[in-house]
Amino acid sequence: MTTSASPAEKDETPPARLPARETWRVLYRHFHPHRWFVALGAFFALIGTVTGLLQPLAAKELVDRLEHDSSITGVLIVLTALVVLGTVIEAVGAFVLERTAESVVLAARRSLIGRLLRLRLPEMERTQPGDLMSRVTADTTLLRAVTTQSIVSAVTGGLGFIATLVMMAVMDVVLLGVTVGVIVLIGGSFALVMPKISKATQRAQEAVGEISTVLERAFGAFRTLKASGAEERESAVVAAAAHKAWVYGTKSAKWQSVASSSVGLAVQVSFLAVLGIGGARVASGAISVSTLVAFLLFLFYLIDPISRLVEAATQYQAGVAAVARLAEAERLETEPLEDTGGRTAPRTEGPATVAFEDVAFRYRDDLPPVHHGVTFTVPGAGMTAFVGPSGAGKTTVFGLIERFYEVNGGRVLVDGRDVRDWPLPDLRAAIGYVEQDAPVLAGTLRENLVFAAPDATDEAIRDVVVRARLDALVDRLPEGLDTLVGHRGSKLSGGERQRVAIARALLRRPRLLLLDEATSQLDAVNELALRDVVTEIAREVTVLVVAHRLSTVTLADRIVVMDAGRVRAVGTHEELVAADPLYGELAATQFLASAEPENGSRDGEPEGGSRPEADAGDGKPENGSREEAAPERV
């Protein structure tokens, strides 16, 4: 059995980095709302620095008094007070900074989550959800240090460093020269490791994103994973990503250790040099013993400001990696909050009309077109069915009506108005949409039902529960509507999930109801009951269905036959059987007998936690891109 190279060995492409100016602009945006609290923390830190600088002077005074046999009680009290006061003030300042850092993380996460949930669907389909989750959780954590602690460390460390050097110059310029020479010599090597810290940290964060992506994929198809006996293979993939994170994490830790240890090395070498040269100067009478003692204390105190400067530099390099990944996520295209300046139109009553005018569409520029001049009109009320072979572009019609995607040519009209001229909240508020895989969210049954209508009354909920034939399910659940349904509805059968999705759409009181093979997993009894409900709703609401079941299609007021991204015929069942060969062939074969659900589940069988296979219709492969020839699940 051959072993492949580790991810860290295979992927040596340098990670993308933002220009320094752009990095500072992003950092300032996160820092600016909290600048006064950061300033307060810096103020306390500076006071602590001042009290620290006074301690060597008090020690010098103590030594001088001991030489002259003077009282040292007052000096000891002052020295003790300086130590206690400095400790308390620095503790308060540290708390202010930590609290501000958490506020920075909270604000960054809120902003990023709000943006990610408004991503355009094509952007979401091109991005790994696990990696996006890693940016919200792990990368924002790195941001906390660079926007608060590193700034304060740089300011207080820099000022403390300069003040200490000034005080050392007052003590003895010669010894200061010795100290600075050693620090500059060792500090030069420190500067060389800074870019390595940034590169290793960004690689480690990307690897953490890979772990989230792989786990999200595995948990999203958990039954498929177990049925395929893929536990060990998926574990190996996760382990490889985890090993990659470990490799780059240890690299970052190595360089940070080198940076940190350089501080101690510089001070220790300086101490030995100052002790030797300072001792000679004391022997020659150039300086006093108390001056040498004070200078050595200043030298040891220099460890703190240098350590802060090193900490600021390393935190900045680690933060730069997080900033680059956050900025990359912020550049993803989002849907506008309002398309017309924030004006919200009053709710229009009555069924909606839909029209496609010479619509052309493709999912990506490198993929073949899905729609070629699609044109049809759906008047208000009634049921319109879309039929045709797999890959004909039927499901795409619904995506364009919801404006999940933008047309490449032509127009999509709802109520005679181009959907691009509608404010998105108003457009989608008028539509109820039941997807092919009938997604159910983790939470209670009630939370799922009111997901699209959070203000729904208990009476309205009871009504849709009965209409969607969920009342028997609710009665047998241990906590009724407040029963948890599991991850992605794992405690419900495929048919039950479809009925929940239908009830959720009905509770919204839509003017336009889109049903994408919404009864494919129902048994015959429940399908017949729900078909009657849909027929009743169609008297007052415009209903569009994508269906392969002949029993559903024959009830439609009009049928749109699609083939290869074009509308080839529109009419009733009887008209199309006589006039359109393709429709006649589909009808003769009972629309490929597609009453049998593709995933094999029946109403009443628990489906588990696996997510139904991604919609491959209209040429859309599993990773979110679309292929014209790919089979469509409708």
C-alpha positions as CSV (number, residue, x, y, z in Angstrom):
1,M,0.0,0.0,0.0
2,T,1.5,3.3,-1.1
3,T,1.5,6.3,1.1
4,S,1.0,9.7,-0.2
5,A,2.8,12.8,0.9
6,S,1.3,14.7,3.7
7,P,-0.8,17.7,2.9
8,A,1.9,20.0,4.3
9,E,4.5,18.5,2.0
10,K,2.2,18.6,-1.1
11,D,0.9,22.1,-0.7
12,E,3.7,24.6,-0.6
13,T,2.0,27.3,-2.6
14,P,2.6,30.6,-0.7
15,P,-0.6,31.7,1.0
16,A,-2.3,34.9,-0.3
17,R,-1.3,37.9,1.8
18,L,-2.9,41.4,1.8
19,P,-0.7,44.4,1.1
20,A,0.4,46.1,4.3
21,R,-1.8,49.1,3.6
22,E,-4.9,47.0,3.1
23,T,-4.1,45.0,6.2
24,W,-3.9,48.1,8.3
25,R,-7.1,49.4,6.8
26,V,-9.0,46.2,7.8
27,L,-7.4,46.3,11.3
28,Y,-8.4,49.9,11.8
29,R,-12.0,49.1,10.9
30,H,-12.2,46.5,13.6
31,F,-10.2,48.6,16.1
32,H,-12.0,52.0,15.6
33,P,-15.3,51.3,17.4
34,H,-13.3,50.2,20.5
35,R,-10.5,52.8,20.4
36,W,-11.5,54.6,23.7
37,F,-11.4,51.4,25.7
38,V,-8.1,50.4,24.1
39,A,-6.8,53.9,25.0
40,L,-8.0,53.4,28.6
41,G,-6.2,50.1,28.8
42,A,-3.1,51.7,27.4
43,F,-3.3,54.5,30.0
44,F,-3.3,52.0,32.8
45,A,-0.4,50.1,31.2
46,L,1.6,53.3,30.9
47,I,1.0,54.1,34.6
48,G,2.2,50.7,35.4
49,T,5.3,51.3,33.3
50,V,6.0,54.6,35.1
51,T,5.7,52.9,38.5
52,G,8.1,50.2,37.3
53,L,10.6,52.9,36.1
54,L,10.6,54.5,39.5
55,Q,11.5,51.3,41.3
56,P,15.2,51.2,40.3
57,L,15.5,54.9,41.4
58,A,14.1,54.0,44.8
59,A,16.5,51.1,45.0
60,K,19.4,53.4,44.2
61,E,18.3,55.7,47.0
62,L,18.1,52.7,49.3
63,V,21.7,51.7,48.5
64,D,22.9,55.2,49.0
65,R,21.3,55.5,52.4
66,L,22.7,52.2,53.4
67,E,26.2,53.5,52.5
68,H,25.7,56.5,54.7
69,D,23.9,54.6,57.6
70,S,20.7,56.7,57.0
71,S,17.2,55.5,57.8
72,I,15.7,53.4,55.0
73,T,12.1,53.0,56.4
74,G,10.6,55.7,54.2
75,V,12.4,54.3,51.1
76,L,11.2,50.8,51.8
77,I,7.6,52.0,52.2
78,V,7.8,53.9,48.9
79,L,9.4,51.0,47.1
80,T,6.7,48.6,48.4
81,A,3.9,51.0,47.5
82,L,5.3,51.3,43.9
83,V,5.4,47.5,43.5
84,V,1.8,47.1,44.8
85,L,0.4,50.0,42.9
86,G,2.1,49.0,39.7
87,T,0.7,45.5,40.0
88,V,-2.9,46.6,40.7
89,I,-2.9,49.2,37.9
90,E,-1.5,46.7,35.4
91,A,-4.1,44.1,36.4
92,V,-6.9,46.6,35.9
93,G,-5.5,47.6,32.5
94,A,-5.1,43.9,31.5
95,F,-8.8,43.3,32.3
96,V,-9.9,46.3,30.3
97,L,-7.9,45.1,27.3
98,E,-9.2,41.5,27.6
99,R,-12.8,42.7,27.8
100,T,-12.2,44.9,24.8
101,A,-10.6,42.1,22.9
102,E,-13.7,39.9,23.4
103,S,-15.8,42.8,22.2
104,V,-13.8,43.0,19.0
105,V,-14.3,39.3,18.4
106,L,-18.0,39.6,19.1
107,A,-18.4,42.5,16.6
108,A,-16.3,40.7,14.0
109,R,-18.3,37.5,14.3
110,R,-21.6,39.4,14.1
111,S,-20.5,41.3,11.0
112,L,-19.1,38.2,9.3
113,I,-22.1,36.0,10.1
114,G,-24.5,38.6,8.8
115,R,-22.5,38.9,5.6
116,L,-22.1,35.1,5.1
117,L,-25.9,34.5,5.5
118,R,-26.5,37.1,2.7
119,L,-24.1,35.5,0.3
120,R,-25.4,35.1,-3.2
121,L,-26.1,31.4,-3.9
122,P,-23.4,31.1,-6.6
123,E,-20.8,32.3,-4.1
124,M,-22.0,29.8,-1.6
125,E,-21.8,27.0,-4.1
126,R,-18.2,27.9,-4.9
127,T,-17.1,27.9,-1.2
128,Q,-16.7,25.2,1.3
129,P,-19.1,25.7,4.2
130,G,-16.6,24.2,6.7
131,D,-13.9,26.7,5.7
132,L,-16.4,29.6,6.2
133,M,-17.3,28.3,9.7
134,S,-13.6,28.2,10.5
135,R,-13.2,31.8,9.6
136,V,-16.1,32.8,11.9
137,T,-14.7,30.8,14.8
138,A,-10.9,30.4,14.6
139,D,-9.8,33.4,12.5
140,T,-11.8,35.9,14.5
141,T,-10.1,34.6,17.7
142,L,-6.7,35.6,16.2
143,L,-8.1,39.0,15.5
144,R,-8.7,39.7,19.2
145,A,-5.0,40.0,20.0
146,V,-3.8,42.0,17.0
147,T,-6.5,44.7,17.4
148,T,-6.0,45.3,21.1
149,Q,-3.1,43.6,22.9
150,S,-0.6,44.1,20.1
151,I,-1.5,47.8,19.8
152,V,-1.2,48.5,23.5
153,S,1.9,46.3,23.7
154,A,3.5,48.2,20.9
155,V,2.7,51.6,22.4
156,T,3.5,50.8,26.1
157,G,6.5,48.6,25.1
158,G,7.9,51.3,22.8
159,L,7.4,54.1,25.4
160,G,8.7,51.9,28.2
161,F,11.8,51.0,26.1
162,I,12.6,54.6,25.2
163,A,12.0,55.8,28.8
164,T,14.2,53.0,30.2
165,L,17.0,53.9,27.7
166,V,16.8,57.5,28.8
167,M,17.0,56.6,32.5
168,M,20.0,54.3,31.7
169,A,21.7,57.1,29.8
170,V,21.3,59.3,32.9
171,M,23.0,56.5,34.9
172,D,25.9,55.9,32.6
173,V,26.2,56.5,28.8
174,V,29.1,53.9,28.4
175,L,27.0,51.1,29.9
176,L,24.1,52.2,27.8
177,G,26.2,51.8,24.7
178,V,27.2,48.3,25.7
179,T,23.5,47.4,26.3
180,V,22.2,48.8,23.0
181,G,25.0,47.2,21.0
182,V,24.1,43.7,22.3
183,I,20.4,44.2,21.8
184,V,20.8,45.4,18.2
185,L,23.0,42.5,17.4
186,I,20.6,39.9,18.7
187,G,17.5,41.9,17.6
188,G,18.6,41.7,13.9
189,S,18.1,37.9,13.9
190,F,14.7,38.3,15.5
191,A,13.5,40.5,12.6
192,L,14.2,37.6,10.1
193,V,11.7,35.2,11.7
194,M,8.7,37.6,11.7
195,P,7.5,36.7,8.1
196,K,7.9,33.0,8.9
197,I,5.4,33.3,11.8
198,S,2.8,34.9,9.5
199,K,3.2,32.3,6.8
200,A,3.0,29.4,9.2
201,T,0.0,30.8,11.1
202,Q,-2.0,31.3,7.9
203,R,-1.2,27.8,6.7
204,A,-2.3,26.5,10.1
205,Q,-5.6,28.4,9.9
206,E,-6.3,27.1,6.4
207,A,-5.7,23.6,7.6
208,V,-8.2,24.2,10.4
209,G,-10.7,25.3,7.8
210,E,-10.0,22.0,5.9
211,I,-10.8,20.0,9.0
212,S,-14.1,21.8,9.4
213,T,-14.9,21.2,5.7
214,V,-14.2,17.5,5.8
215,L,-16.2,17.0,9.0
216,E,-19.1,19.0,7.6
217,R,-19.1,16.7,4.6
218,A,-19.0,13.6,6.6
219,F,-21.7,14.6,9.1
220,G,-23.9,15.8,6.3
221,A,-24.0,12.3,4.7
222,F,-23.6,10.2,7.8
223,R,-25.7,7.3,6.7
224,T,-24.0,7.2,3.3
225,L,-20.6,7.2,5.0
226,K,-21.6,4.2,7.2
227,A,-23.3,2.3,4.4
228,S,-20.2,2.8,2.2
229,G,-17.9,1.6,5.0
230,A,-16.0,4.8,4.6
231,E,-15.3,5.6,8.3
232,E,-11.6,4.8,8.1
233,R,-11.1,6.6,4.8
234,E,-12.8,9.7,6.0
235,S,-10.9,9.5,9.3
236,A,-7.7,9.4,7.3
237,V,-8.7,12.5,5.4
238,V,-9.5,14.4,8.6
239,A,-6.3,13.1,10.2
240,A,-4.3,14.4,7.2
241,A,-5.9,17.8,7.6
242,A,-5.2,17.7,11.3
243,H,-1.6,16.7,10.7
244,K,-1.2,19.6,8.3
245,A,-2.5,22.0,11.0
246,W,-0.1,20.4,13.5
247,V,2.9,20.8,11.1
248,Y,2.3,24.5,10.5
249,G,1.2,25.1,14.1
250,T,4.5,23.7,15.3
251,K,6.4,25.8,12.7
252,S,4.7,28.9,14.0
253,A,5.4,27.9,17.6
254,K,9.0,27.2,16.7
255,W,9.5,30.7,15.3
256,Q,7.6,32.4,18.1
257,S,9.8,30.5,20.6
258,V,12.9,31.8,18.8
259,A,11.5,35.3,18.9
260,S,10.6,35.1,22.6
261,S,13.9,33.5,23.7
262,S,15.9,36.2,21.9
263,V,14.7,38.7,24.5
264,G,16.1,36.7,27.4
265,L,19.3,36.1,25.5
266,A,19.8,39.8,24.7
267,V,19.2,40.8,28.3
268,Q,21.5,38.0,29.7
269,V,24.3,38.8,27.4
270,S,23.8,42.5,28.2
271,F,23.9,41.7,31.9
272,L,27.2,39.9,31.7
273,A,28.7,42.7,29.6
274,V,27.4,45.4,31.9
275,L,28.5,43.5,35.0
276,G,32.1,43.1,33.7
277,I,32.5,46.6,32.2
278,G,30.4,48.2,35.0
279,G,32.5,46.5,37.7
280,A,35.7,47.9,36.1
281,R,34.2,51.4,36.0
282,V,33.2,51.1,39.7
283,A,36.8,50.0,40.5
284,S,38.2,53.0,38.6
285,G,35.8,55.3,40.4
286,A,34.0,56.4,37.3
287,I,30.6,55.4,38.8
288,S,29.3,54.4,42.2
289,V,28.1,51.0,43.4
290,S,24.5,52.4,43.7
291,T,24.7,53.6,40.1
292,L,25.7,50.1,38.9
293,V,22.9,48.5,41.0
294,A,20.3,50.9,39.6
295,F,21.6,50.3,36.0
296,L,21.4,46.6,36.4
297,L,17.8,46.9,37.7
298,F,17.0,49.1,34.7
299,L,18.5,46.4,32.5
300,F,16.3,43.7,34.0
301,Y,13.3,46.0,33.8
302,L,14.1,46.4,30.1
303,I,12.9,42.8,29.7
304,D,9.3,43.9,30.0
305,P,9.1,46.6,27.3
306,I,11.2,44.4,24.9
307,S,9.0,41.4,25.6
308,R,5.9,43.6,24.8
309,L,7.4,44.8,21.6
310,V,8.2,41.2,20.6
311,E,4.7,40.1,21.6
312,A,3.2,42.9,19.5
313,A,5.3,41.9,16.5
314,T,4.4,38.2,16.8
315,Q,0.7,38.9,17.4
316,Y,0.7,41.2,14.4
317,Q,2.2,38.5,12.2
318,A,-0.3,35.9,13.4
319,G,-3.1,38.4,13.1
320,V,-2.1,39.3,9.5
321,A,-2.9,35.7,8.5
322,A,-6.4,35.9,10.1
323,V,-7.0,39.4,8.6
324,A,-6.2,38.0,5.1
325,R,-8.7,35.2,5.5
326,L,-11.4,37.5,6.9
327,A,-10.9,40.0,4.2
328,E,-11.2,37.2,1.6
329,A,-14.6,36.2,3.1
330,E,-15.7,39.9,3.2
331,R,-15.0,40.2,-0.6
332,L,-17.6,37.4,-1.4
333,E,-20.6,38.9,-3.2
334,T,-23.7,39.3,-1.1
335,E,-27.3,40.0,-1.9
336,P,-28.4,43.6,-1.3
337,L,-30.4,44.2,1.9
338,E,-32.8,46.3,-0.2
339,D,-32.9,46.7,-3.9
340,T,-34.8,50.0,-3.9
341,G,-33.4,52.2,-1.2
342,G,-35.0,50.3,1.6
343,R,-38.6,51.0,0.7
344,T,-40.8,48.0,1.5
345,A,-44.0,47.8,-0.4
346,P,-47.3,46.8,1.3
347,R,-48.3,43.2,0.9
348,T,-50.3,42.6,-2.3
349,E,-53.2,40.2,-1.9
350,G,-54.3,37.7,-4.6
351,P,-52.4,35.2,-6.7
352,A,-49.2,36.3,-8.4
353,T,-48.5,36.2,-12.2
354,V,-45.2,34.9,-13.6
355,A,-43.7,35.4,-17.0
356,F,-40.4,34.4,-18.6
357,E,-39.4,36.5,-21.6
358,D,-36.6,35.1,-23.8
359,V,-34.6,34.1,-20.7
360,A,-31.0,32.9,-21.2
361,F,-29.0,31.5,-18.3
362,R,-25.9,29.6,-17.4
363,Y,-24.5,28.9,-13.9
364,R,-20.9,29.8,-14.7
365,D,-19.2,31.2,-17.8
366,D,-17.2,27.9,-18.2
367,L,-20.4,25.8,-18.2
368,P,-22.9,25.3,-21.1
369,P,-26.2,27.3,-21.1
370,V,-29.1,25.9,-19.1
371,H,-31.8,28.1,-20.6
372,H,-31.9,29.2,-24.2
373,G,-34.6,31.8,-24.8
374,V,-37.2,30.4,-22.3
375,T,-40.5,32.1,-22.7
376,F,-43.9,31.3,-21.0
377,T,-46.6,33.0,-19.1
378,V,-48.5,31.9,-16.0
379,P,-51.7,33.9,-15.2
380,G,-52.8,34.3,-11.6
381,A,-54.2,31.3,-9.7
382,G,-54.3,27.7,-10.9
383,M,-51.6,25.1,-11.1
384,T,-48.9,25.0,-13.8
385,A,-46.7,21.9,-14.1
386,F,-43.2,21.8,-15.6
387,V,-42.2,18.5,-17.1
388,G,-39.4,17.2,-19.3
389,P,-36.3,15.0,-19.3
390,S,-33.5,15.4,-16.7
391,G,-31.4,18.4,-17.3
392,A,-34.1,20.3,-19.2
393,G,-33.8,23.3,-16.8
394,K,-37.1,22.9,-14.8
395,T,-35.7,23.4,-11.3
396,T,-33.6,26.4,-12.6
397,V,-36.9,28.1,-13.3
398,F,-37.7,28.2,-9.6
399,G,-34.2,29.5,-8.8
400,L,-34.6,32.4,-11.2
401,I,-38.0,33.3,-9.8
402,E,-36.6,33.4,-6.3
403,R,-33.7,35.4,-7.7
404,F,-31.1,32.9,-6.3
405,Y,-29.4,33.5,-9.6
406,E,-29.3,36.4,-12.1
407,V,-30.4,35.8,-15.7
408,N,-27.8,36.3,-18.5
409,G,-30.5,37.6,-20.9
410,G,-34.2,38.3,-21.1
411,R,-36.5,39.0,-18.1
412,V,-38.2,37.1,-15.3
413,L,-41.4,38.9,-14.3
414,V,-43.6,38.5,-11.2
415,D,-46.8,40.6,-11.3
416,G,-45.5,42.1,-14.5
417,R,-42.4,43.5,-12.7
418,D,-38.9,42.4,-13.3
419,V,-37.6,40.5,-10.3
420,R,-34.5,42.6,-10.4
421,D,-36.6,45.6,-9.6
422,W,-38.2,44.0,-6.6
423,P,-36.7,44.4,-3.1
424,L,-35.6,40.9,-2.3
425,P,-37.5,40.7,1.1
426,D,-40.8,41.7,-0.7
427,L,-40.2,39.3,-3.6
428,R,-39.5,36.3,-1.3
429,A,-42.2,37.2,1.1
430,A,-44.7,36.5,-1.7
431,I,-43.3,33.1,-2.4
432,G,-43.5,29.7,-0.7
433,Y,-40.8,27.3,-1.9
434,V,-40.6,23.6,-1.2
435,E,-37.2,22.2,-2.4
436,Q,-36.5,18.8,-3.8
437,D,-34.7,17.5,-0.7
438,A,-37.2,19.2,1.7
439,P,-34.5,20.4,4.2
440,V,-35.4,20.3,7.9
441,L,-33.3,22.2,10.4
442,A,-32.1,21.0,13.8
443,G,-34.5,22.1,16.5
444,T,-38.1,21.5,17.3
445,L,-40.9,20.7,14.9
446,R,-42.5,24.0,15.8
447,E,-39.3,26.0,15.1
448,N,-39.2,24.3,11.6
449,L,-42.8,25.2,10.9
450,V,-42.5,28.8,11.8
451,F,-39.1,29.3,10.2
452,A,-40.5,31.3,7.3
453,A,-43.3,32.8,9.4
454,P,-42.0,33.6,12.9
455,D,-45.1,35.5,13.9
456,A,-47.6,32.7,13.0
457,T,-50.3,32.1,15.5
458,D,-51.1,28.8,17.2
459,E,-54.3,28.6,15.3
460,A,-52.5,29.1,11.9
461,I,-50.0,26.4,12.9
462,R,-52.7,23.9,13.8
463,D,-54.4,24.6,10.5
464,V,-51.3,23.9,8.3
465,V,-50.5,20.8,10.5
466,V,-53.9,19.3,9.6
467,R,-53.7,20.4,5.9
468,A,-50.2,18.9,5.5
469,R,-51.4,15.6,7.2
470,L,-48.9,16.1,10.1
471,D,-51.5,15.9,12.9
472,A,-51.1,12.2,13.4
473,L,-47.3,12.7,13.6
474,V,-47.7,15.5,16.2
475,D,-50.0,13.4,18.3
476,R,-47.6,10.6,18.6
477,L,-44.5,12.7,19.3
478,P,-43.6,12.7,23.0
479,E,-43.6,16.5,23.2
480,G,-45.8,17.3,20.2
481,L,-44.7,20.4,18.3
482,D,-41.9,21.0,20.8
483,T,-40.2,17.7,20.0
484,L,-36.7,17.9,18.7
485,V,-36.4,16.5,15.2
486,G,-32.6,15.8,15.2
487,H,-29.8,17.0,13.0
488,R,-31.4,17.8,9.6
489,G,-34.6,16.1,10.7
490,S,-32.9,12.8,11.3
491,K,-35.8,11.6,13.5
492,L,-38.3,12.1,10.7
493,S,-38.9,9.9,7.7
494,G,-38.4,11.3,4.2
495,G,-42.1,11.7,3.7
496,E,-42.5,13.4,7.1
497,R,-39.8,15.9,6.1
498,Q,-41.5,16.7,2.9
499,R,-44.8,17.3,4.7
500,V,-43.0,19.6,7.2
501,A,-41.5,21.5,4.3
502,I,-45.0,21.9,2.7
503,A,-46.6,23.0,5.9
504,R,-43.8,25.5,6.4
505,A,-44.4,27.0,2.9
506,L,-48.2,27.1,3.5
507,L,-47.8,28.8,6.9
508,R,-46.2,31.8,5.1
509,R,-49.5,32.4,3.2
510,P,-47.7,32.8,-0.2
511,R,-49.2,34.3,-3.3
512,L,-46.9,32.1,-5.4
513,L,-46.2,28.5,-4.3
514,L,-43.2,26.6,-5.9
515,L,-43.2,22.9,-5.4
516,D,-40.2,21.1,-6.7
517,E,-41.2,17.4,-6.7
518,A,-42.6,18.0,-3.3
519,T,-44.5,14.7,-2.9
520,S,-41.8,12.3,-4.3
521,Q,-41.3,10.6,-0.9
522,L,-44.9,10.3,0.2
523,D,-46.9,7.1,0.2
524,A,-50.0,6.9,-1.9
525,V,-52.5,7.9,0.8
526,N,-50.6,11.0,1.9
527,E,-49.8,12.0,-1.7
528,L,-53.5,11.9,-2.6
529,A,-54.5,13.9,0.4
530,L,-51.8,16.5,-0.2
531,R,-52.6,16.6,-3.9
532,D,-56.1,17.6,-2.9
533,V,-54.8,20.3,-0.6
534,V,-52.6,21.7,-3.4
535,T,-55.6,21.6,-5.8
536,E,-57.6,23.6,-3.2
537,I,-54.8,26.1,-2.7
538,A,-54.4,26.6,-6.4
539,R,-57.9,28.2,-6.5
540,E,-56.5,31.2,-4.6
541,V,-52.7,30.9,-5.1
542,T,-50.5,30.6,-8.2
543,V,-48.9,27.1,-7.9
544,L,-45.9,26.0,-10.0
545,V,-44.8,22.4,-9.7
546,V,-42.0,20.4,-11.1
547,A,-43.3,16.9,-11.3
548,H,-42.6,13.5,-12.8
549,R,-45.8,11.8,-11.5
550,L,-48.5,11.6,-14.1
551,S,-51.2,11.8,-11.4
552,T,-49.9,15.2,-10.4
553,V,-49.3,16.5,-13.9
554,T,-52.8,15.7,-15.2
555,L,-54.4,17.9,-12.5
556,A,-52.5,20.9,-13.7
557,D,-54.4,23.7,-15.5
558,R,-51.5,24.1,-17.9
559,I,-48.3,22.1,-18.5
560,V,-45.0,23.6,-19.7
561,V,-42.9,21.0,-21.5
562,M,-39.1,21.7,-21.4
563,D,-36.3,20.1,-23.3
564,A,-32.6,21.0,-23.5
565,G,-33.2,24.4,-21.8
566,R,-36.1,25.4,-24.1
567,V,-39.9,25.5,-23.9
568,R,-41.1,23.2,-26.6
569,A,-44.9,23.1,-25.8
570,V,-47.5,24.5,-23.5
571,G,-51.0,23.1,-23.0
572,T,-53.2,20.8,-21.1
573,H,-52.6,17.1,-20.7
574,E,-55.0,16.1,-23.5
575,E,-53.7,18.7,-25.9
576,L,-50.0,17.8,-25.3
577,V,-50.6,14.0,-25.6
578,A,-52.1,14.7,-29.0
579,A,-49.7,17.4,-30.2
580,D,-46.2,16.9,-28.6
581,P,-44.3,13.7,-29.2
582,L,-42.0,14.1,-26.2
583,Y,-44.8,14.7,-23.8
584,G,-46.7,11.8,-25.3
585,E,-43.6,9.6,-24.7
586,L,-43.2,10.8,-21.2
587,A,-46.9,10.2,-20.4
588,A,-46.9,6.8,-22.0
589,T,-44.0,5.7,-19.6
590,Q,-45.8,7.3,-16.6
591,F,-43.0,9.9,-16.5
592,L,-40.4,7.2,-16.0
593,A,-42.4,5.8,-13.0
594,S,-40.7,8.3,-10.8
595,A,-43.2,7.9,-8.0
596,E,-40.4,5.8,-6.5
597,P,-38.2,8.2,-4.5
598,E,-34.6,8.2,-5.6
599,N,-33.2,7.6,-2.2
600,G,-35.5,4.7,-1.6
601,S,-37.2,6.0,1.5
602,R,-40.9,5.6,2.1
603,D,-43.3,7.7,4.2
604,G,-43.0,6.3,7.6
605,E,-39.4,5.0,7.4
606,P,-36.9,7.0,9.4
607,E,-34.4,8.6,7.1
608,G,-31.5,9.2,9.5
609,G,-29.2,12.2,9.4
610,S,-27.9,11.9,5.9
611,R,-28.7,14.8,3.7
612,P,-30.3,13.8,0.4
613,E,-27.9,14.0,-2.5
614,A,-27.4,17.5,-3.8
615,D,-29.7,18.6,-6.6
616,A,-28.0,17.5,-9.7
617,G,-30.7,18.9,-11.9
618,D,-30.2,21.4,-14.7
619,G,-26.6,20.4,-15.0
620,K,-25.6,21.1,-11.4
621,P,-22.9,18.7,-10.0
622,E,-22.5,18.0,-6.3
623,N,-20.0,20.7,-5.6
624,G,-22.3,23.4,-6.6
625,S,-21.3,23.9,-10.2
626,R,-23.7,22.8,-12.9
627,E,-23.3,20.5,-15.9
628,E,-26.0,20.4,-18.6
629,A,-25.8,16.7,-19.1
630,A,-26.0,15.8,-15.4
631,P,-29.1,13.9,-14.3
632,E,-31.8,16.1,-12.6
633,R,-33.5,14.8,-9.5
634,V,-37.1,16.1,-9.6
